[in-house]
């Protein structure tokens, strides 16, 4: 009986550890105000851009959200977004990209499809990319970790294709910081004169709704390439 009880306890501990590694929160994280945005087995709390149900190209596999474009049927698919909007936040997650792949993590997305047909029209993006295999890797401000088309990463601690990368996006009262694999790669201030200058020198200058909202959804991009996301959690800041 003791052996059985020990085995059951060990299995429970292993299960909880695996969940914490992919989607769960530690007791300390919960006390500190962190909330999981992905339960490890379903896409509850997410929807496709345009308030649509999630199509078959987005699935959950091995504790990760997986975009598989081979499952696309017709025009099915698109970015997926959190049901909830966030203002000041600390977002952490992990991503893994396919060979030659391209994706992104977009934030402050305002989901008004009568005005904005795509998520990137309103939200800024931290680039997810195979720097060596995708054409965007040859474009300044389009590489992994960059604040897409706005600010290049100060350094490039990105891991090779097929390996998991840790991301932190922290936005607090206009101060924006992007971390890749625990390295601060971008730091800027939103919504001031310098920010307006950055936008005016980018592809977003012709998009009047770009980053005009100080509250919005978190978005995982469908750029047509296979990508994985896991361990997604957020802490709302004052």
PAVEX-445993 format. One record per residue (C-alpha): residue number from 1; residue in three letters; x, y negated, z. Coordinates in Angstrom, 1 decimal. Each point is the difference from the previous one (the first is absolute). Layout:
// residues N
ZABA  num  residuo    east   north      up
ZABA  NUM      ala       X       Y       Z
...
***
This chain:
// residues 238
ZABA  num  residuo    east   north      up
ZABA    1      unk     0.0     0.0     0.0
ZABA    2      unk     2.9    -2.4     0.8
ZABA    3      unk     1.5     0.7    -3.4
ZABA    4      unk    -3.3    -0.7    -1.7
ZABA    5      unk    -0.5    -3.2     2.0
ZABA    6      unk     3.6    -1.2    -0.8
ZABA    7      unk    -0.5     0.8    -3.7
ZABA    8      unk    -3.2    -2.0    -0.1
ZABA    9      unk     1.6    -2.9     1.8
ZABA   10      unk     3.0     0.1    -2.4
ZABA   11      unk    -2.4     0.0    -3.0
ZABA   12      unk    -1.9    -2.9     1.3
ZABA   13      unk     3.2    -2.0     0.6
ZABA   14      unk     1.2     0.8    -3.5
ZABA   15      unk    -3.3    -1.0    -1.6
ZABA   16      unk     0.0    -3.3     1.9
ZABA   17      unk     3.6    -0.7    -1.0
ZABA   18      unk    -0.7     0.7    -3.7
ZABA   19      unk    -3.0    -2.3     0.1
ZABA   20      unk     2.0    -2.8     1.7
ZABA   21      unk     2.6     0.3    -2.7
ZABA   22      unk    -2.5    -0.4    -2.8
ZABA   23      unk    -3.0    -1.9     1.2
ZABA   24      unk    -0.4    -0.1     3.7
ZABA   25      unk     1.0    -2.4     2.8
ZABA   26      unk     1.9     0.5     3.1
ZABA   27      unk    -1.6    -0.9     3.3
ZABA   28      unk     2.3    -3.0     0.3
ZABA   29      unk    -0.9    -1.2    -3.5
ZABA   30      unk    -3.7     0.1     1.0
ZABA   31      unk     0.7    -1.9     3.1
ZABA   32      unk     1.9    -2.6    -2.1
ZABA   33      unk    -3.0    -0.5    -2.2
ZABA   34      unk     0.9     2.1    -3.1
ZABA   35      unk    -2.9     1.5    -2.0
ZABA   36      unk     0.4     2.8    -2.6
ZABA   37      unk    -1.3    -0.8    -3.5
ZABA   38      unk     0.3     3.6    -1.1
ZABA   39      unk    -1.2     3.0     2.0
ZABA   40      unk     2.3     2.5    -1.9
ZABA   41      unk    -2.8     2.0    -1.6
ZABA   42      unk    -2.6    -2.3    -1.5
ZABA   43      unk    -0.3    -3.4    -1.7
ZABA   44      unk    -2.4    -1.3     2.5
ZABA   45      unk     0.3    -3.8     0.4
ZABA   46      unk     1.1    -0.5    -3.6
ZABA   47      unk    -1.8    -0.7    -3.3
ZABA   48      unk     0.9    -0.8    -3.6
ZABA   49      unk     0.3    -3.6    -1.1
ZABA   50      unk    -3.5    -1.4    -0.7
ZABA   51      unk    -1.5     1.7     3.0
ZABA   52      unk    -0.2     3.3    -2.0
ZABA   53      unk     0.3     3.6     1.3
ZABA   54      unk     3.4     1.5    -0.3
ZABA   55      unk     0.5     2.1    -3.2
ZABA   56      unk     1.8     3.3    -0.4
ZABA   57      unk     3.4    -1.4    -0.7
ZABA   58      unk     0.4    -1.0     3.7
ZABA   59      unk     0.3     3.1     2.3
ZABA   60      unk     1.5     1.0     3.3
ZABA   61      unk     2.8     2.5    -0.2
ZABA   62      unk     2.4     1.2     2.8
ZABA   63      unk    -1.0    -2.9     2.2
ZABA   64      unk     0.5    -2.7    -2.7
ZABA   65      unk    -2.2    -2.0    -2.3
ZABA   66      unk     0.9     1.1    -3.5
ZABA   67      unk    -0.7    -1.7    -3.3
ZABA   68      unk     0.1     2.5    -2.8
ZABA   69      unk    -0.7    -1.6    -3.4
ZABA   70      unk    -0.3     3.4    -1.7
ZABA   71      unk    -3.4     0.3     1.7
ZABA   72      unk    -1.3    -3.2    -1.6
ZABA   73      unk    -3.1     0.4    -2.1
ZABA   74      unk    -0.8    -2.8    -2.4
ZABA   75      unk     0.3    -3.4     1.8
ZABA   76      unk    -0.3     1.6     3.4
ZABA   77      unk     2.4    -1.3     2.7
ZABA   78      unk     1.4    -3.3     1.3
ZABA   79      unk     1.6    -1.4     3.1
ZABA   80      unk    -1.4     1.1     3.4
ZABA   81      unk    -0.6    -2.5     2.8
ZABA   82      unk    -0.7    -0.1     3.7
ZABA   83      unk    -3.6    -0.5     0.9
ZABA   84      unk     1.1    -2.6     2.5
ZABA   85      unk     1.7    -3.3    -0.7
ZABA   86      unk     3.0    -1.3     2.0
ZABA   87      unk     1.5    -3.4     0.7
ZABA   88      unk     3.0     0.1     2.2
ZABA   89      unk     1.4     3.5     0.1
ZABA   90      unk     2.9     2.4     0.2
ZABA   91      unk    -0.4     2.9    -2.5
ZABA   92      unk     2.2     3.1    -0.1
ZABA   93      unk     0.0     2.9    -2.4
ZABA   94      unk     2.1     2.3    -2.0
ZABA   95      unk     0.1     0.5    -3.8
ZABA   96      unk     1.5     2.4    -2.5
ZABA   97      unk     0.1    -0.6    -3.7
ZABA   98      unk     0.2     2.3    -3.0
ZABA   99      unk     2.8    -0.1    -2.6
ZABA  100      unk    -0.4    -3.1    -2.1
ZABA  101      unk    -2.9    -1.0     2.2
ZABA  102      unk    -1.5    -3.4     0.9
ZABA  103      unk    -2.5    -1.0     2.7
ZABA  104      unk    -0.4    -2.6     2.7
ZABA  105      unk    -1.4    -1.0     3.4
ZABA  106      unk    -2.2    -3.1    -0.5
ZABA  107      unk    -1.4    -2.1     2.9
ZABA  108      unk    -2.4    -2.9     0.5
ZABA  109      unk    -2.2     1.4    -2.8
ZABA  110      unk    -3.3    -1.7    -0.3
ZABA  111      unk    -2.5     2.4    -1.5
ZABA  112      unk    -2.4    -2.2    -2.0
ZABA  113      unk    -0.2     1.7    -3.4
ZABA  114      unk    -2.2    -2.7    -1.4
ZABA  115      unk     3.1    -2.3     0.1
ZABA  116      unk     2.9     2.4     0.3
ZABA  117      unk     0.2     3.0    -2.2
ZABA  118      unk     3.2     1.5     1.5
ZABA  119      unk     1.5     0.1     3.5
ZABA  120      unk     3.3    -1.7    -1.0
ZABA  121      unk    -2.0    -3.1    -1.1
ZABA  122      unk    -0.4    -1.0     3.7
ZABA  123      unk     2.5     2.1     2.0
ZABA  124      unk     3.8     0.0     0.2
ZABA  125      unk     1.9     3.3    -0.5
ZABA  126      unk     3.0     1.8     1.5
ZABA  127      unk     1.4     2.0    -3.0
ZABA  128      unk     0.1     3.8     0.1
ZABA  129      unk     2.3     1.2    -2.8
ZABA  130      unk     2.5     2.4    -1.4
ZABA  131      unk     2.6    -2.6    -0.7
ZABA  132      unk     2.2     2.2    -2.2
ZABA  133      unk    -2.8     1.5    -2.0
ZABA  134      unk    -2.7    -2.7    -0.6
ZABA  135      unk     0.5    -2.9    -2.3
ZABA  136      unk    -1.0    -2.4     2.8
ZABA  137      unk     3.3     1.0     1.7
ZABA  138      unk     1.8    -2.2    -2.5
ZABA  139      unk    -2.1    -3.1     0.9
ZABA  140      unk     1.0    -2.3     2.8
ZABA  141      unk    -2.7    -0.2     2.7
ZABA  142      unk    -1.6     3.2    -1.3
ZABA  143      unk     2.1     2.6     1.9
ZABA  144      unk    -0.9     2.1     3.0
ZABA  145      unk    -0.5    -2.1     3.1
ZABA  146      unk    -0.3    -3.3    -1.9
ZABA  147      unk    -2.9    -2.3     0.6
ZABA  148      unk    -1.1     0.6    -3.5
ZABA  149      unk     0.9    -2.7    -2.5
ZABA  150      unk     0.6    -2.5     2.9
ZABA  151      unk     3.0     1.0     2.1
ZABA  152      unk     2.7     2.5    -0.5
ZABA  153      unk     1.1     2.3     2.8
ZABA  154      unk     3.1    -1.3     1.8
ZABA  155      unk     1.4     3.6    -0.1
ZABA  156      unk    -1.3     3.3    -1.4
ZABA  157      unk    -0.2     2.8     2.6
ZABA  158      unk    -2.5     1.9    -2.1
ZABA  159      unk     0.4     3.8     0.0
ZABA  160      unk     0.2     2.2    -3.1
ZABA  161      unk    -3.1     1.3    -1.9
ZABA  162      unk    -1.7     2.7     2.0
ZABA  163      unk     1.0    -1.3     3.4
ZABA  164      unk    -2.2    -1.8     2.5
ZABA  165      unk     0.6    -3.8     0.5
ZABA  166      unk    -1.2    -1.8     3.1
ZABA  167      unk    -1.7    -3.4    -0.5
ZABA  168      unk    -1.0    -2.7     2.4
ZABA  169      unk    -2.0    -3.1    -1.1
ZABA  170      unk    -0.4    -2.6     2.7
ZABA  171      unk    -2.0    -3.1    -0.5
ZABA  172      unk    -0.6    -2.3     2.9
ZABA  173      unk    -1.4    -3.6    -0.3
ZABA  174      unk     1.7    -0.5    -3.4
ZABA  175      unk     3.3     1.7     0.7
ZABA  176      unk     0.4     3.1    -2.2
ZABA  177      unk     2.7     2.6     0.4
ZABA  178      unk     0.5     3.2    -2.1
ZABA  179      unk     2.1     2.9     1.4
ZABA  180      unk     1.2     3.0    -2.0
ZABA  181      unk     1.5     2.9     1.9
ZABA  182      unk     0.3    -2.2     3.1
ZABA  183      unk     1.9    -2.8    -1.9
ZABA  184      unk    -1.4    -3.5    -0.4
ZABA  185      unk     0.0    -0.5    -3.7
ZABA  186      unk    -2.3    -3.0    -0.5
ZABA  187      unk    -0.9    -2.9     2.3
ZABA  188      unk    -2.1    -3.0    -1.0
ZABA  189      unk    -2.7    -2.3     1.0
ZABA  190      unk    -3.4     0.1    -1.6
ZABA  191      unk    -2.3    -2.8    -1.0
ZABA  192      unk     2.5    -2.9     0.2
ZABA  193      unk     1.6    -2.2    -2.7
ZABA  194      unk     2.8     2.5    -0.6
ZABA  195      unk    -2.5     2.8    -0.4
ZABA  196      unk    -1.9    -2.0    -2.5
ZABA  197      unk     3.2    -0.5    -1.9
ZABA  198      unk     0.7     3.7     0.0
ZABA  199      unk    -3.4     0.8    -1.3
ZABA  200      unk     0.2    -2.7    -2.7
ZABA  201      unk     3.2     1.7    -1.3
ZABA  202      unk    -1.6     3.4    -0.2
ZABA  203      unk    -2.5     2.0    -2.1
ZABA  204      unk    -2.6    -0.9     2.6
ZABA  205      unk     0.0    -3.7    -0.9
ZABA  206      unk    -3.0     0.5    -2.3
ZABA  207      unk    -2.0     1.9     2.7
ZABA  208      unk    -1.9    -2.7     2.0
ZABA  209      unk    -1.0     2.5     2.7
ZABA  210      unk     3.5     1.4     0.7
ZABA  211      unk     0.8     0.0     3.7
ZABA  212      unk    -2.6    -2.6     0.7
ZABA  213      unk    -1.7     2.1     2.7
ZABA  214      unk     1.5     0.4     3.5
ZABA  215      unk    -2.0     3.2     0.6
ZABA  216      unk    -0.3     3.0    -2.3
ZABA  217      unk     0.2     3.7    -0.5
ZABA  218      unk     3.1     2.2    -0.2
ZABA  219      unk     0.3     1.6    -3.4
ZABA  220      unk     1.9     3.1    -1.4
ZABA  221      unk     0.6    -0.5    -3.7
ZABA  222      unk    -1.0     2.3    -2.8
ZABA  223      unk     2.7    -0.9    -2.6
ZABA  224      unk    -0.5     3.2    -1.9
ZABA  225      unk     2.8     2.0     1.6
ZABA  226      unk     0.2     2.6     2.7
ZABA  227      unk     0.6    -1.3     3.5
ZABA  228      unk    -0.5     1.0     3.6
ZABA  229      unk    -0.8    -2.0     3.2
ZABA  230      unk    -0.1     1.2     3.6
ZABA  231      unk     0.2    -1.1     3.6
ZABA  232      unk    -1.9    -3.1    -0.7
ZABA  233      unk    -0.7    -2.2     3.1
ZABA  234      unk    -0.7    -3.6     0.8
ZABA  235      unk     0.1    -2.3     3.0
ZABA  236      unk    -2.1    -3.2    -0.1
ZABA  237      unk     2.0    -3.0     1.3
ZABA  238      unk    -1.3    -3.2     1.5
***
